[in-house]
Amino acid sequence: MDYSTYTAQNSMFVPGLDGKPKLDVMLLVQNLLVLTSIIFLYWLIDAQAMRLNASPIGIFRPGGILLTFFLLAAIGMLWRTVAQLFEHYPNVRKFLKWGIFLLFVFLAVGAYFFPQPFVTAYYSPALQQHIDRLEPVRYIYGYHAQIPKDTLTPSSTTASVSDKYKLTAQEITVKLHDAVNFERRKLGLNALIYDTRLASIAEAHSNDMLARHYFDHVSPEGNTFISRYERAGYTCELIVGNETIRGGENLAESVTYNSTYANGLISDYKSVEEIVNQTIGIWMNSTSHRSNILHPYWRGEGIGVAIEPDGKILITENFC
């Protein structure tokens, strides 16, 4: 290997006693400490990103912008460290250079198609139209989730759940509302009041989805939750800075049982607590649902639960 082009300024190697370069351990440790510090700062910002995003600067979300800055800083520091380590291996350096370039392209494309973490796309008409074309279901705080189940679909001969297990929508509603407020209080956020008008809107949507066999924020006629608010005469206009927030919606789908026999008969029913814990767990482990639940400016929520005789549960949660 030819070390004649060695330059200490761009390398993590220093001349050894034999004239050959040796690894500068102190410089490597220094770079790793800087990289670790950047990652630690990223973690700190990430923990407070939701609070920072609650006070946007124009259309920009401070939390998302700061996280992007520290992510790019970490990538840059990692590139510098690796490049210095492989100064005498031009092919490896070239490979890494293209890898970093493709990573930047990936991040740029992701930011373009999914701008929600960086800008208040929900309230910018131009960006909103763009998102609606790309993600017709996930717009204006609209999110949904299905709770996975390792069960067989009950046959038509399955006994009615309401007959076998006295499970009511009201029980699920009350405990789910308490669970939502528990998650908010853990972060020092205000508890949401239970808004009966929102609950009526949510219940109507759950029943409609159950009756017409669909699971979506948008009805077959194209009605969104904003449309449902307006049709019910419900006005939600929360002024935050120069923005107007018009509400939010979460959906969830579950079943009232854990398992079935081979012939489709239910063998193990869930308790209300199991259903609520599953639902809140799925929502809190989803960035979009969690953001809705922990939005600092909500004042109230309403929950609508619909249960089919065969055990299917549809849950709608509306915010304002």
N, C-alpha and C positions, 0 to 999 in steps of 0.2 A: 504494500500500500504506500502511496506517495503522500508524505506529510509536508512537502515543501510549500504547499499553499496554506498551511495552518496559520490562522489568525486568532489570537486569544480573544479578540473583541466579539467574534461571532461564534465562538465555540465554548463548550463546557469542558474543554480539555486544556491543560497547561503543559508546558514542556517538562519532561522528566529528566533525570540525571543522564539517561542514555540518549537524550535527544529526541526521544519519541514522546508523543503526548500522553498524559495520563488524566483520568477523570478528576475534575475539580469538585470534590465532594461537597465543599462548603457552598458552591454556587448551586449545585443540585438541591441541597437542603433548603437554600434560600428560595429557589423557585417553587419548591413544593410547599413551603410555608405560605408564600403569597397565594398559590393556588388554593390551599386549604382555607385561607382567610376569605377569599372571594366566595368559595362555596358556603362557608359559614354565614357570610352576609346575605347570600342568596336565600339560605334557609330562614334567616331572621325576617327578611322582607316577605318571603312566601307566607310565613305565619301571620303577617299583618296585611297581606295583599287585599283581602276583602274589605277591611276598614279603609285602606288607602283608596281603593276604587270607589268607595262610597262618596268621595269628594272629587269628582273628575275636574280636570283642567280643560275647559272647552269640551271637545269630544274625546279627549285622551284620558285614559285610566292610569293614574300614577303608579299603582301597584304593578300593572302589566308592563309599563315602560321600564320601571326599575328592575323587575325580574329579567327582562330582555337584556338590559345593559349588563347586569352581572353574569348572565349566561354567556353573552358574547365575550366578556372579559375573561371568564374561565376558559372558554375555548381558545381565546388568543394566548393566554398564559400557557395552556397545555401545548399549543402549537410551538410556542417559543422554546419550551423545554425540550420537546421531542426533536425540533429542528437542530438545536444545539447539540443534542446527544448524537445525532446522526449526520453531523457536518461532513464527515468523510465518506458518507454513503449517499451519493447524489441520486441514485435510483430510488432509494427508500424515501429520501426527502421529496422527490417528485411525486411519488405515490401518496405521501401524506398531504402534500399541497393540494392535490386533486380531491382527496378525501375531505379536507376542510372546506374547499370550494363547494363541493356537492352538498355538504352539511348546511352551508349558508344558503344555497339555493333552496334546499328543502325547507329551512326555516322561513325564508322569504315567501315561498309559495304557500306555506301553511298560514302565515300571517295574513296573506291576501285573501285566501278562501275562508279563513276562520278568524276574523278580526276582533271577535268579542272580547278577548282578554286585554286588548290594547286600546280600543275605542268604544264609545257608547253607541255601538251600531244599532241598538234597539230603537234609538230615538232620532237617528239621522236618516231622513227619507231616502236619500240616494243609496246609502249603504244598506238600509233596510230592504229596499227592492232587490238589491244584489243578493242578500242572504236569503230572501224569500224564494228566489229562483233556485238557489243551490240547496237550501234546506227548508222545504215548504212546511215541515212539521215543527222545526225548532226555531221559533221566532218570537220576539217580544216576550221573553221570559217563558216560553212554552216548552216544557220538557215532559218526557214520559219514560217509564221504566217497567219492565216485566220482571217479576220475581221468579227466578228459576224454580222448577219443581222436578223431582225425580219420580214422577208418578205416572200411572196410566190414565188415559182419559176415561171417565166413567161411561159405561154403556147406558142405553136408554132404560135398562132395568134397574139401574142404581137407585137405592132408596133416597128419598128426599133428605137433604142435609138439615133442613129446618125441622124435620121430624126426628132425626137421629141426634142432632146436637143443637141445643137452643142457643144459637149465635145470632145476635142482633146487630144491625148496622149502627144503632145508637151507641152500643158498647164500644165498638171499634172507633167510632168518631170521637167519643170522649177521651179515650186513652191515647189516641193518636194526636189529638190536640195537646194533651198534657206532655206527650213525648217531644213534640215540636218546641214547645215553650221550655222544656228542660234543656234542649240543645242550645237554645238562644240564651238562656240564663247563664250557661257555662261560659259564654263569651262576653257576659256583661250587657247583653242586649235586652231591650224591653220585651216583656211578655206580650204576646198578641191577644187581643180580645177575641172572643168568638162571635163573629158577625153572622147573624141568622139569615140575613139577605144573601150574603155570599154563599152560605151553606145551601140555601135553596137553589141557587144557580149551579153550584157544584153537584148537588144531588140530581138535578134535572139532567145534567150532562152524563153522569154515571148511568142513570136509568136509560137514557137514550142510547148510549153505547151498548148497553146490555141487550136492549130490545132489538136493536138493528145490527147487532153483531159486528161492531167495529171498535177499534181502540186507537184513538187519535185525538189530537187537539182540534183538528179541523173536521167538522161534520161532513157527511156526504154532499150537503148543499154548499159547502165552502165556508160555513160559519166558524169563526175563531172565538176564543173566550172573550175577546173584546166585543164581538157581536152579541154574545150571550149576555154580557153586562148591559149593553145598550138596550137589548130587547126587554130586559127585566127592569129597565129604568134606573140602573145602578151606575152612578158616576164615580169613577176613581181617577183623581188627578192629584198626584203628589208632586209638589214642586221641589226639586232638588237642584240648587244652583240655577243654571239656565235650561234645565231639562224638566220635562213633565213625564212622570212614570204613571202608566195607566193600568197597572195591575200585573198579576203573574199567575201561573198555573203549573201544578205538578200532577202527573197521573201515575198510577200504579195498578198492576194486575196481580192477583194472587188466587189461591184456592183455600178452602176451609179444611183441607186434609193434608196429611203428610205422605200417605201411601195407600195403595189399593191392592186388592187380591187380583189374581190372574183373570178372574171373570169380570173385573171392573168394579166390584163392590168395595166400598171404602172400608179400610181396616184401621185407620188411625186418624182421628180428628185433631185439628189444632185448637189451642186455646186462644182467647182474645189476645192475651199477652204475646203469644208466639207470632200471630199475624201482625200485630203492631210493631214488635221488635224487628221482624223481617222487613217490614215496609220502611220504617225509619232508618234501618241499617242500610238498605239499598239506596235510599235517597241521600243519606249522609256520605256514602262512599262514591257518589256521583257528583262531579264538580258542578254541573248545571243545577241539579236538584238542591245540593247543599247551598249554592249561591242564593237560590230562591228562599230557602228556609231561613237563612241567616242574613237576609237583606236588612240593613239597619233602619230603613225608613218605613217598613211596613207597620201598620197600626193594628190590622186585624186579619183574620182568615176565616174561611168557611170550608168545611169538609163534607163531601157527599159520598156515601158508600152504598153500592148496590150489590145484592147477593142473589145469585141464581139458585134454584133448588138443587142443581147438580154440584154446587160448591164453588162456582166461579165467583170471584170478588173483583169489582172494579172500583177504584178510589180516585176521586177528583179533589184536589186541594187548590182553592183559589185565594189569592192575596190582594190586599190593598192597604 
